[in-house]
Every structure is written in C-alpha cells, then in structure tokens.
C-alpha cells in the first residue's frame, strides 16, 4: 500500500497528515483523496505541487506499495 502525505493547507483541508492508498497512479491517488476529503481539499490541491518519492510527479506515473506521494502547497511568509 502506498502512502499519501499531506502538508500545510492540504493537511488542514483533509484533517490528516497521511493516509494509505491502493491506487495505481499518482492521478488515481489524488482523485481518491479528492473524493475522500471533499471540496476544501480539492480547492487546495489546485495550487499544490505533487511529488513521488521525493521527485516531481506527473499524473500518469505508476504508484506501487512502498511509494510515497506528497502534496505540498505553496509556501508564503518569511522574514521582512
């Protein structure tokens, strides 16, 4: 089973930092998450970067049992 990791606003919208999935591609992982976590998560996801095992991911990429898909919203703030 692959792991979906959620950070910052994506974690807040989903109400969890991670979940397990049996989806076969990155796109299927995200579609499953949108269905599970609803419209607030879907809205946040539109501005996020998605990574597969620490590398930028494309929706068609295969996901296997030990893989990690990470959803990273844009970061703002910092020092003035």
C-alpha positions as CSV (number, residue, x, y, z in Angstrom):
1,X,0.0,0.0,0.0
2,X,1.4,3.4,-1.0
3,X,1.3,6.4,1.4
4,X,-0.2,9.8,0.6
5,X,1.5,12.6,2.7
6,X,-0.2,15.9,3.1
7,X,1.4,19.2,4.3
8,X,0.3,22.6,5.5
9,X,-3.0,23.7,4.0
10,X,-3.6,20.3,2.3
11,X,-3.2,18.6,5.7
12,X,-5.6,21.1,7.3
13,X,-8.2,20.7,4.5
14,X,-8.0,16.9,4.7
15,X,-7.9,16.7,8.5
16,X,-5.0,14.3,8.4
17,X,-1.3,14.3,7.6
18,X,-1.2,10.9,5.8
19,X,-3.3,8.1,4.5
20,X,-2.7,4.8,2.8
21,X,-3.9,4.0,-0.7
22,X,-4.1,1.1,-3.2
23,X,-4.3,3.5,-6.2
24,X,-2.2,2.6,-9.2
25,X,-1.1,6.0,-10.5
26,X,-0.4,9.5,-9.0
27,X,-3.6,10.7,-10.7
28,X,-5.6,8.0,-9.1
29,X,-4.1,8.7,-5.7
30,X,-5.2,12.3,-6.0
31,X,-8.6,11.5,-7.3
32,X,-9.2,9.1,-4.4
33,X,-8.1,11.9,-2.0
34,X,-10.4,14.4,-3.6
35,X,-13.3,12.0,-3.2
36,X,-12.4,11.2,0.4
37,X,-11.6,14.7,1.7
38,X,-14.1,16.8,-0.3
39,X,-14.3,20.2,-1.9
40,X,-12.0,22.1,0.5
41,X,-9.2,19.7,-0.2
42,X,-9.9,19.8,-4.0
43,X,-9.6,23.6,-3.9
44,X,-6.2,23.5,-2.1
45,X,-4.9,20.7,-4.4
46,X,-5.2,23.0,-7.4
47,X,-2.3,25.1,-6.2
48,X,-0.1,22.3,-4.9
49,X,3.0,20.6,-6.1
50,X,2.9,16.8,-6.1
51,X,6.0,14.6,-5.5
52,X,6.5,10.9,-5.9
53,X,9.3,9.6,-3.7
54,X,10.9,13.0,-3.4
55,X,10.8,13.8,-7.2
56,X,8.3,15.9,-9.1
57,X,5.4,13.7,-10.2
58,X,3.2,13.5,-13.2
59,X,-0.3,12.2,-13.1
60,X,0.4,9.1,-15.3
61,X,3.3,7.8,-13.1
62,X,2.8,4.4,-11.5
63,X,2.5,4.1,-7.7
64,X,3.5,0.8,-6.0
65,X,3.3,-0.5,-2.5
66,X,6.3,1.3,-0.9
67,X,5.9,4.6,-2.7
68,X,5.1,8.0,-1.1
69,X,3.0,10.6,-2.9
70,X,3.4,14.1,-1.2
71,X,1.2,17.1,-1.7
72,X,2.9,20.4,-1.0
73,X,1.0,23.6,-1.1
74,X,2.9,26.8,-1.9
75,X,4.7,28.4,1.0
76,X,4.4,32.1,1.9
77,X,5.7,34.3,4.6
78,X,9.2,34.7,5.9
79,X,11.2,37.5,7.3
80,X,10.8,41.1,6.4
